[in-house]
Every structure is written in structure tokens, then in C-alpha cells.
Amino acid sequence: MMMHTKKMLLTVLMILTNITFVLAQEGVVFDEKTGSITSNDLWIPKNTEELKGLGQTGPFIRLQDGGILTVNETKSLISRNEGKTWEEYQIFSKPEAFHISGERVLLQTKTGVVILAFMNMKEATKLQWQKEVSDFPDAILPTYAARSLDGGKTWQDIKKLHNTWTGAVRTIIETRNGNIVFTSMMMFHNPCHHTVLTYTSFNDGQDWTRSNIIDLGGKGDHSGVTESTITQLKDGRIWQLMRTNWGTFWEAFSSDEGLTWKDIRTTTIDASSAPGLLKRMESGRLVLLWNRRFPFGKNTYPLRGGDGQFSEIAASNHREELSIAFSDNEGKTWSTPKVIAKSYKLQNVDRVKSWIAYPFAFEAKPGELWITTMQGGLKMKLLEKDFIDAK
């Protein structure tokens, strides 16, 4: 769907004056007394642990035989000792033609099929921004999907799903009906902006059906709606949260296994211009990992954009903290957001180097979360019970 720019800006102004998801983490000082400093200079709370020997970024899944599976640029990796060492298996018959993006998703279905979706960086065109038209003409970065029938050792049905520039592939789920849904993106042009869509498979990843495209317009290389995350609600609908430049996540809902997205609107979850991650825990709770709009204890942050080059509206790119919250009622309300990682030595030196963003979450055992990030190199684990509190 398209929204006129003037109407969008008025909507955004209304949002920014009515954000209700503003909760504080009382009494926290981010130092070595309240937590520990990781080997790569990140603060994490006392009741968490750095995963020093993990070695891989993720995402991770638990195979039906008990092993842990992840991937890197061209290979799948399996650990039989909880991430200490890894066995490598080639994914592609022509590995020189592929480079799996850092943004990728993995899932093992109830029937035992492993599904991987990713962008192929080998096919990415060189992006050359044309300021006069606010666009990357002819940008290409395809979305692919593949599957394995033997727990990630060999792979087949490697398919390109679209050629258009894909900003991210963030989340994959299996619905209660046994269908597979994952999130993707498409860059639109004249002017440049991003859109969100999903793919659904009704046969364990052999074939894929594309959803309608969520297009809220925009102007700039980071404008529009981007980098979405999904989960299935208990009423059967699939809930999608989308990154925006407008101070909150926006949401959409699907009642037909991800084929059609409707009820597209803002949420009251304050958020930076960075992706979040939704996950259903074994306990039944939802967990959300994300970068909030402002640093803890502050209500301002230097804005970026507003010139039609980065975006049509100035946005917070705050990524120096990663927060967590849990919901017992399908996302209607959330526990108090808590900072679980913060840049320590680098936070006042180089803002980009201090980013902790693009999280992966793996429930290694019931209630135990491994959290890693593509940006910032966070590798930590925490217990769900230590981060749940009254609303």
C-alpha cells in the first residue's frame, strides 16, 4: 500500500507525541559493579554470561538429533558439544558463485527438513547513489532459499525467489498448520525506498509463494519499511513488526499463513531505526530484542536523515544498547525493557563501531537464551526467569 508523503509525516508526528511504551530500568549504572565487560568491550548484566568459546554468530537451531546447526558464507556447521567445536559441510556445488549474507534464517520443520533463506552477496551490484534522483538505479541483491533432508549435511532445491535488492531476511517460522513463512524485502525506485514482504511454503520449502508487498512510500536509501520480524499468535494470526524511521515499530497481521498482510499501522513500541527480533519461547511467552529509540535514561539522540537521501524524515539510529522485554499476553503489554548489552569503552569513541544490533536468539534449552548480534559481535546467554517482572 502507498501513503502520500504529507499524510505519512502527519501520522509520524502524531506517533512521536503519543508513545506509551516508555518504561525505565530503574537504578542501573552500566559499569563493572553492575555487570561484567566482555572480551570485546561490551557491558552485560551480572545475571548473564559471555559465550566466549562459541565461535559462530548464528542463527542457531537445535536439530532433531540434538546437534546445533548454523551457517557461514558457504558452509553449514554442526556442533555436537554445545558450540565448542563445529563440523563443516559444503552447501553449494559451486561455492564460488555464492556468499550467504550475514542476514539469514534457519529452521528445522516438524518433519525434519532444514530450511535456509538468505541473500546472495556474490550477485550484489555495486551501489552508486545518485543524489539528484535519490536512488540506486538497477540495484540487485537476490533472495534465495534452500533445504536439507539430512540435518544440514547436504542441500538441495536452492532457488532464487527474487532478484530485486533485498535489505534483509530476518525471521522464519513454522505455523501450527505446518507451513513455513519467512520475511524478506524489496527495494523500490523513483525514488529509492524499501518495502517488506514474506514467502510461504506449503511443502517444506520445495516451492514458495510471495505475499502482497507492504509499501508505505519514502525517499532515501534507508527509507520506507524494512527488516521485519514475525511470530504466530495464539489466535492463529501471524504478527509482523517492521523497522521504520518514525520512532516506533509498525505492525501488520496475516490470517492466511502469510499470504496477505492487513491492518498495517503503528505500534506503541518505541524503537530506533534498527531491526527487532520476535521469538516464541518454550514457556509460551513472547520475547522481543531491539534497540530502543533513545539510550537508557535519555529522551534525545542525534538524528540522521530528513534530507531525502538517507530518509524523508530525520531518524534515531541508536544502536549502542540492546534491550529485552517479555510478553505473557501476545504482545498487548510487555515487561519492563531491560538493557542486556551496552557498548563500554567504544561508546564515546566511534558510534558505528559501538553498535550492538541485528540480534539472533536461540533457546538452547527451555528458558535459556543465547543472544548474538551481527553488528557488535555480542555472544551471551541469559535465563528467561531473571528478566521477567511485573507489568
ABEGO torsion letter per residue (X at the ends): XBBBAAAAAAAAAAAAAABABBBBBBGBBBBAAABBBBAAGBBBBAABBBBAAAGBAOBBBBBAAGBBBBBBAABBBBBAAGGABBBBBBABABAAABBBBABBBBBBBAAGBBBBBBBBAAABBBBBBBAAAGBBBGBBBBBBBBBBAAGGABBBGBBBABABBBABBABBBBBAAGBBBBBBBBBBBOBBBBBBBBBBBABGGABBBBBBBBBAEEBEAABEBBGBBBBBBAAGBBBBBBBBAAGBBBBBBBAAGGABBBGBBBBABBBBBBBBBBBBBAAGBBBBBBBBABBBGBABBBBBEGAGAABABBBBABAABBBBBBBAAGGABBBBBBBABBBBAAAAABAAAABBBGBBBBBABBGBBBBBBABGGBBBBBBAAAABBBX
